[in-house]
Amino acid sequence: MVMPGAEAVSLDLAGRVAIVTGASRRRGIGAAICRALASHGADILFTHWLPFDRALGSGVDAEGPQALEAELRALGVRAVAMEADLSLADAHLRILNTAAERLGSPAILVNNAAHSSGDGYERLDAATLDAHYAVNLRAMALLSVEFARRFTGGMGGRIINLSSGQGMGAMPTELAYAAMKGAVEAFTSSLAAGVAAKGITVNAVDPGATDTGWMTEEFKAVELTKMAFGRLGQPEDAARLILFLASDAGAWITGQTIHSCGA
C-alpha cells in the first residue's frame, strides 16, 4: 500500500558530479564511497595523498589511486584521480577547479579525508594541533563553503562530512583528532542552516570502528564486544549510507550527524 502523496525516490545519480576526498587505498572508506556513487551513475573526482599513508597512515597502496580510477571507469562513468595535499591553504580551490574543468560543476561533495596521529595529554603540542586542523577542519570547511558558493544547480546539492562520534565516547589518545572531528559536527549543523536556501543539504556520518586494515587484533577483539551484530563495520556500510544521503532519497535530511555504527 502506498500512502497518498508518496512517490518512489530513486538512488540514481546519473549526470551528477561527485568529489570524494581521501581515497588513497582500495580497502578504505573513501574508495567504497567512490564505488557506491559511481555504481549509481555519478562521475567521480577523488583525491589521494600517499605521503600521509607512508608517514602515519595504515599502510600504503601505491597502485590504489590508479586502480580505483580504472575500476570506476569500468562502471561506465567518468573518473579522475587527483593527488592533493589538503594541508595546503589553497587545496580546495585546486580540487574544485579541476573537477569543474574535467567533469563539470559538482553536485556532491564528500569530505572523507582525515589526518590522524596519536597524541594524548603528555604528547599534544602546537604542531600536532595544526596538522590536524589543516586537514580535518580547515580543508573540510573551505571545500564546503566554496562548493556552496559555486553551486547553481537548484535543489540537489549535497555536502557529506565524515565524523568519528566524539560525543559518543572519549578518545584520550587522539585529543587533536577528537577536537577537530567534534568541530566538524558543529560546523555541519550550522552550515546546513546557511545553505538550505540554495538547495544544499549538509550532513555528517559517523561510521564507527571500520575495518580498513588499520586495526590490531587486540583492538578488534575489544570493538567486537560492543557490536550488536557481532561483526566490525566495513567500508561498504558507510558507503551505503552516504549514497542514500547523496541521492534524492536524502533530500529531507540536513544538519544531522548520523551515528551508523552497528551498535
C-alpha positions in Angstrom: 0.0 0.0 0.0 1.3 3.4 -1.0 0.4 6.4 1.2 -1.3 9.3 -0.6 1.2 11.7 -1.9 4.0 9.2 -1.6 6.2 8.5 -4.6 9.2 6.4 -5.4 12.5 8.1 -4.8 15.5 7.0 -6.9 19.1 6.5 -5.9 20.1 7.3 -9.4 22.9 9.8 -9.7 23.4 9.8 -13.4 24.5 13.2 -14.7 25.9 14.3 -11.3 29.5 15.0 -10.5 30.8 14.0 -7.1 34.1 15.0 -5.3 35.3 12.5 -2.7 38.5 13.3 -0.7 40.8 10.8 0.8 40.6 7.7 -1.4 44.2 6.5 -1.4 43.6 2.9 -0.5 41.4 0.4 -2.3 40.3 -1.0 1.1 39.4 2.3 2.6 36.1 4.1 3.2 36.9 6.7 0.5 37.2 4.0 -2.2 34.0 2.3 -1.1 32.2 5.7 -1.3 33.5 6.2 -4.8 32.3 2.8 -5.9 28.8 3.3 -4.4 28.3 6.6 -6.0 29.8 5.5 -9.4 27.6 2.3 -9.4 24.6 4.6 -9.4 25.9 6.8 -12.2 27.9 9.6 -10.6 31.0 10.9 -12.3 33.8 11.0 -9.7 36.8 13.1 -8.9 38.6 11.6 -5.9 41.7 12.9 -4.1 44.6 10.9 -2.7 47.8 11.7 -0.8 50.2 8.8 -0.5 52.8 10.7 1.6 50.4 10.6 4.6 49.9 6.8 4.2 53.7 6.4 4.1 54.3 8.5 7.1 51.4 8.0 9.5 48.7 6.0 7.8 47.6 2.4 8.0 49.6 1.0 5.0 50.5 2.2 1.6 48.5 1.1 -1.5 50.9 2.7 -4.1 48.8 1.5 -7.1 45.5 2.2 -5.4 44.5 5.5 -6.9 45.2 4.4 -10.5 43.5 1.0 -9.9 40.4 2.7 -8.4 40.2 5.2 -11.2 40.2 2.3 -13.7 37.7 0.4 -11.7 35.3 3.4 -11.6 35.6 3.9 -15.4 34.8 0.3 -15.9 31.4 1.0 -14.3 30.7 3.3 -17.2 31.3 6.7 -15.5 34.0 9.3 -15.9 36.6 9.3 -13.1 39.6 11.4 -12.2 42.2 10.6 -9.6 43.8 13.7 -8.2 46.8 14.0 -5.9 46.1 16.7 -3.4 47.8 17.8 -0.2 44.9 19.0 1.8 47.2 20.7 4.4 47.8 23.4 1.8 45.6 26.5 2.2 44.6 26.6 -1.5 43.9 22.9 -1.9 40.2 23.4 -2.0 40.4 25.7 -5.0 42.6 23.3 -6.9 40.2 20.5 -6.3 37.0 22.4 -7.2 38.7 23.9 -10.3 39.9 20.5 -11.5 36.5 18.9 -11.0 34.8 21.7 -13.0 37.4 21.6 -15.8 37.5 17.8 -16.1 33.9 16.7 -15.3 31.7 19.7 -14.9 30.1 21.5 -11.9 30.0 19.2 -8.9 26.7 18.5 -7.1 28.1 16.2 -4.4 31.0 16.8 -2.0 32.1 14.1 0.4 34.7 15.3 2.9 36.3 11.9 3.8 40.0 12.7 4.0 41.4 12.8 7.5 44.7 13.3 9.3 45.2 11.2 12.4 48.2 10.6 14.7 48.3 9.6 18.3 48.9 12.1 21.0 47.3 12.2 24.5 47.8 14.9 27.0 51.5 14.1 27.5 52.4 14.5 23.8 50.0 17.0 22.4 51.7 20.1 21.1 51.1 23.0 18.7 52.4 21.2 15.6 50.1 18.3 16.2 47.1 20.5 16.6 48.0 22.5 13.5 48.4 19.4 11.4 45.0 18.0 12.4 43.4 21.4 12.0 44.7 22.0 8.5 43.2 18.7 7.0 40.3 17.8 9.3 38.8 21.2 9.8 40.2 23.9 7.5 40.2 21.9 4.3 36.8 20.5 5.0 35.3 23.9 5.8 36.9 25.7 2.8 35.9 23.0 0.4 32.3 23.1 1.8 31.8 26.8 1.6 33.4 27.2 -1.8 31.3 24.3 -3.1 28.2 26.1 -1.8 29.2 29.4 -3.3 29.6 27.9 -6.7 26.6 25.6 -6.6 23.9 26.8 -9.0 22.0 23.6 -9.6 18.9 24.3 -7.6 17.7 21.5 -5.3 20.1 18.6 -5.2 23.3 19.8 -3.7 24.9 17.5 -1.2 27.7 18.0 1.3 28.6 15.0 3.5 31.3 15.1 6.1 32.9 12.2 7.9 32.8 12.3 11.7 34.0 9.9 14.4 31.4 10.0 17.1 33.3 12.2 19.5 30.1 12.8 21.5 29.6 9.1 22.0 32.8 8.4 24.0 36.3 9.6 25.0 39.4 9.4 22.7 42.1 10.1 25.3 45.0 9.2 22.9 43.6 11.2 20.0 42.9 14.6 21.5 43.7 16.7 18.4 41.7 14.3 16.1 38.8 14.3 18.5 38.8 18.1 18.8 38.7 18.7 15.1 36.2 16.0 14.4 33.9 17.4 17.1 34.2 20.7 15.3 33.2 19.0 12.1 29.9 18.1 13.6 29.3 21.6 14.9 30.2 23.1 11.5 27.9 20.7 9.8 24.8 21.7 11.6 25.5 25.5 11.3 26.4 25.3 7.6 23.3 23.3 6.8 21.1 26.2 8.1 23.0 28.7 5.9 22.9 26.9 2.6 19.5 25.2 2.7 18.0 28.1 0.6 20.4 27.1 -2.2 19.0 23.6 -2.2 22.1 22.0 -0.5 21.8 19.5 2.3 24.7 19.1 4.8 25.1 16.1 7.0 27.8 14.2 8.8 28.3 10.4 9.1 29.9 8.7 12.0 30.7 5.2 10.7 32.1 3.9 14.0 35.0 1.4 14.1 35.5 0.4 10.5 37.9 -2.4 9.5 40.0 -0.9 6.7 43.3 -2.6 7.7 44.5 -0.4 10.5 43.1 -2.3 13.5 45.3 -4.6 15.6 43.8 -8.0 16.7 43.6 -6.7 20.2 41.6 -3.6 19.1 39.3 -5.8 17.0 38.6 -8.0 20.0 37.6 -5.0 22.2 35.4 -3.5 19.5 33.6 -6.7 18.8 32.3 -6.7 22.3 30.4 -3.5 21.5 28.9 -4.7 18.3 25.2 -5.7 18.4 25.5 -7.5 15.1 28.6 -9.4 16.1 30.9 -8.0 13.4 33.0 -5.0 12.7 32.0 -2.2 10.4 33.1 -2.5 6.8 33.7 0.4 4.4 30.7 -0.6 2.4 28.5 0.1 5.4 29.4 3.7 5.5 29.2 4.0 1.7 25.6 2.8 1.5 24.5 5.5 3.9 26.5 8.2 2.1 24.9 7.0 -1.2 21.4 7.5 0.4 22.3 11.0 1.6 23.8 11.9 -1.8 20.7 10.8 -3.7 17.2 12.3 -3.9 16.2 9.9 -1.2 18.1 12.0 1.3 16.6 15.3 0.3 14.7 15.9 3.6 17.7 15.2 5.8 20.1 18.1 6.7 22.1 19.4 9.6 22.4 15.9 11.1 25.2 13.8 12.5 24.2 10.2 11.8 25.8 7.5 14.0 25.8 4.5 11.8 27.9 2.2 14.0 26.1 -1.1 14.1 26.0 -0.9 17.9 
